[in-house]
Amino acid sequence: MRYVRRLALATGVTASLVLTGCGVGGGGGDDDSKAQDAAKGKITGSITFQTWNLKAGFKGYFEDLVAAFEKKHPGTKVKWIDQPAEGYADKLSADAAGDTLPDVINLDRSTAAPLAKAKLLLNLDEADPGAGKDYLAGAWKSNDWKDAGGHYAYPWYLNTGPTLYNTGLFKKAGMDTKKLPTTYDEYFDQAMEMAKKSKKQYAMIGQLPGTDLMAKYGIKVMNDDQTKYVFNSPEGVAFVQKYVDLYKAGAIIPEALSQDYVNEGKNFQAGRLASIGGSSYTVQDLKKNAPSVHKNLAYRPQITNNAPGMYIQSVGVSAHTKNSPTAIAFARFVTNAENQMAFAKKADVFPSGRDGADAKYFHTDDGSDAAKVRVLSAEQLGKAVEYTWPGTSEDQKTNLREQLALAVTGKKPVKKALDDAVAFADKSARAEK
């Protein structure tokens, strides 16, 4: 049961929102002076800017953003590149190996970590000292790579959200839609009940747990100094055993053994899943692309035994850029308060600027489903944390999913599966250092 990890993966389909709200702003002169001082050079010349699967839904926004920057800084030229969601980490790795990284890069913690540790991103504590005060403390901290010696990206947008339920499937199973689960015990119990009453025709769960969900449940994922993974504890084993039992009962769809959030979203949209983590973006997308699911949609606060989870997208600058003044200025421009707010309203996400999430817009219920979910999400944002550990890689996530698949299908004991996943994660983390 995942909350939204990335805007572009919100329901596993191409972003297709009708964009409304504020337009791109020019940004204040203060941003210019900060960038000029940080880069110690003239803002002019050409750079490349790469985003992560955002062109389909937000082409107009980024074209306007680039045009506004170029107008504000005559003599500059920004080439915007958008890469697909699949294989993004591999593409960055290949670019890094070939020394062809874009000047300004859209990153999350997993994709930023290896680049930061290899010193392939600018250390902002050195290149732009004092920048952190312009962002939410938690968002700025998310880009603090202590083993790399500093902060390596500017926070951009945040996403968190509630648990969404397709009450139509609850009704078909003869279950009470007024008593939707709000705790893990209720969630697992009702997942079992739905599997039995639906005769496994549909299910509550569409994805195996990752370390983020383990942490939300209360499993300790890493030791205190974050040097070793420890989720193969007795508590971790007991938690995964629940999924073994759920899978045997048919409470988890078979595709969960290998699928990620993208395909989980597709199954929810197709009416095969009764629950998924979501956001106001998800609600709008369902309204357009899956109206039969949307009309039966209900939402409850994110289920957690810990702090609610969120994900952060950031913008880094290549350490090998040949035009650091313009690259830093553009990264600052993308993430300044005005442009963050404009994008947040268009994309139904939250800004990472120091005061952005306090704006009245995020706390105003206009009666629409999207607004109700946005307000609910905003209320949990102040307590939310990002459950992605420094050094977490896509290979680690894939390996954990493979080990858990072996466990839930009875091909490997749970303890052995978690021991092997921990060993792989530790080895992978050491190899990146």
Secondary structure, DSSP 8 states (H G I E B T S, - for coil): ------GGGSSSS-------S-------HHHHHHHHHHHTS---EEEEEEEES-HHHHHHHHHHHHHHHHHHSTTEEEEEEEE-STTHHHHHHHHHHTT---SEEEE-HHHHHHHHHTT-B--HHHHSTTGGGGB-HHHHHTTEEGGGTEE-SEEEEEE---EEEEHHHHHHTT--GGG---SHHHHHHHHHHHHHHTTTSSBSB-S---HHHHHHHT---B-TTSSSB-TTSHHHHHHHHHHHHHHHHT-B-GGGGT--HHHHHHHHHTT-BSEEE--HHHHHHHHHH-HHHHTTEEEE----SSS-B-EEEEEEEBTT-S-HHHHHHHHHHHTSHHHHHHHHHHHT-EE-BTTGGGSGGGG---SSHHHHHHHHHHHHHTT-B----TT--HHHHHHHHHHHHHHHTTSS-HHHHHHHHHHHHHHHHHHH-
